[in-house]
């Protein structure tokens, strides 16, 4: 089972940089992992998807980096980061509540 965590930073132009960590909570490796879609509130990333993450061993995490436009929301506002993707054994979808920096 894959779980997602996220951390957010902003640059001096207001662009949002999101580090997404996918954690393999299962007993076997997750093979051919890729992030297919991402949304921060109503905004799509400026980073191209899909993002290929290959293999995530059991009990390990792999990170991917996404950039979103400053129009994603006001600093301090609560929104949702939605991540969905697939791997050899199925698919995953996470909605992570985040406060915009």
FENSUL-V104483 format. One record per residue. PHI is phi as a letter, one per 40 degrees, with the letter a starting at -180 (999 if undefined). OMEGA is omega in radians with two decimals (none if undefined). D_CENTER is the distance of its C-alpha to the mean C-alpha in Angstrom with 1 decimal. Layout:
# FENSUL-V104483
phi=PHI omega=OMEGA d_center=D_CENTER
phi=PHI omega=OMEGA d_center=D_CENTER
This chain:
# FENSUL-V104483
phi=999 omega=3.12 d_center=15.4
phi=b omega=3.04 d_center=11.7
phi=b omega=-3.14 d_center=10.0
phi=b omega=2.98 d_center=6.7
phi=b omega=-3.10 d_center=7.3
phi=a omega=2.95 d_center=6.4
phi=b omega=-3.05 d_center=9.1
phi=b omega=3.02 d_center=10.4
phi=b omega=3.06 d_center=13.4
phi=b omega=3.08 d_center=15.7
phi=c omega=-3.08 d_center=18.2
phi=c omega=3.10 d_center=21.9
phi=c omega=3.13 d_center=21.3
phi=g omega=3.09 d_center=18.8
phi=c omega=-3.12 d_center=15.8
phi=b omega=3.10 d_center=12.5
phi=b omega=-3.08 d_center=10.5
phi=b omega=2.99 d_center=7.1
phi=c omega=3.11 d_center=6.6
phi=b omega=3.07 d_center=3.8
phi=b omega=3.04 d_center=6.7
phi=c omega=-3.07 d_center=7.6
phi=b omega=3.11 d_center=11.1
phi=c omega=-3.14 d_center=13.9
phi=c omega=-3.11 d_center=16.3
phi=c omega=-3.13 d_center=18.7
phi=c omega=-3.10 d_center=21.9
phi=b omega=3.10 d_center=21.3
phi=c omega=2.99 d_center=19.0
phi=c omega=-3.00 d_center=16.2
phi=b omega=3.12 d_center=17.3
phi=f omega=-3.12 d_center=16.1
phi=c omega=3.04 d_center=12.4
phi=a omega=3.00 d_center=10.4
phi=c omega=-3.10 d_center=7.4
phi=c omega=-3.08 d_center=9.8
phi=a omega=3.05 d_center=8.7
phi=a omega=3.07 d_center=6.5
phi=a omega=3.02 d_center=8.6
phi=b omega=-2.96 d_center=9.4
phi=g omega=3.11 d_center=12.7
phi=b omega=-3.05 d_center=14.6
phi=c omega=3.02 d_center=13.2
phi=c omega=3.13 d_center=11.7
phi=c omega=3.00 d_center=10.1
phi=c omega=3.04 d_center=13.0
phi=c omega=3.11 d_center=11.2
phi=c omega=3.00 d_center=12.5
phi=b omega=0.18 d_center=10.9
phi=c omega=3.05 d_center=11.2
phi=b omega=-3.12 d_center=9.8
phi=c omega=3.14 d_center=12.1
phi=b omega=3.07 d_center=11.4
phi=g omega=-3.03 d_center=14.9
phi=b omega=3.01 d_center=16.1
phi=b omega=-3.14 d_center=14.7
phi=c omega=3.10 d_center=17.9
phi=d omega=3.12 d_center=18.8
phi=g omega=-3.10 d_center=18.0
phi=b omega=3.11 d_center=15.8
phi=b omega=3.05 d_center=12.2
phi=b omega=-3.10 d_center=10.7
phi=b omega=3.02 d_center=8.3
phi=b omega=-3.07 d_center=6.8
phi=b omega=-3.14 d_center=7.4
phi=b omega=3.05 d_center=7.1
phi=b omega=3.11 d_center=10.2
phi=b omega=-3.13 d_center=11.3
phi=c omega=3.14 d_center=15.1
phi=c omega=3.10 d_center=17.1
phi=c omega=-3.13 d_center=18.0
phi=c omega=3.12 d_center=14.8
phi=i omega=-3.10 d_center=17.0
phi=c omega=3.09 d_center=19.6
phi=d omega=-3.14 d_center=19.2
phi=g omega=-3.12 d_center=19.4
phi=c omega=3.11 d_center=18.4
phi=c omega=3.10 d_center=16.4
phi=a omega=-3.11 d_center=13.8
phi=b omega=2.98 d_center=10.9
phi=c omega=3.14 d_center=7.2
phi=b omega=-3.12 d_center=7.1
phi=b omega=3.04 d_center=5.1
phi=b omega=-3.12 d_center=8.0
phi=a omega=-3.07 d_center=9.5
phi=a omega=3.01 d_center=12.7
phi=a omega=-3.02 d_center=14.7
phi=d omega=-3.06 d_center=18.4
phi=c omega=-3.14 d_center=19.1
phi=i omega=-3.09 d_center=17.2
phi=b omega=3.09 d_center=13.9
phi=a omega=3.11 d_center=11.2
phi=a omega=3.13 d_center=9.8
phi=b omega=2.99 d_center=8.4
phi=b omega=-3.04 d_center=9.3
phi=b omega=3.07 d_center=8.9
phi=c omega=-3.13 d_center=11.8
phi=b omega=3.00 d_center=11.6
phi=b omega=-3.11 d_center=14.6
phi=c omega=-3.12 d_center=14.5
phi=c omega=none d_center=16.2
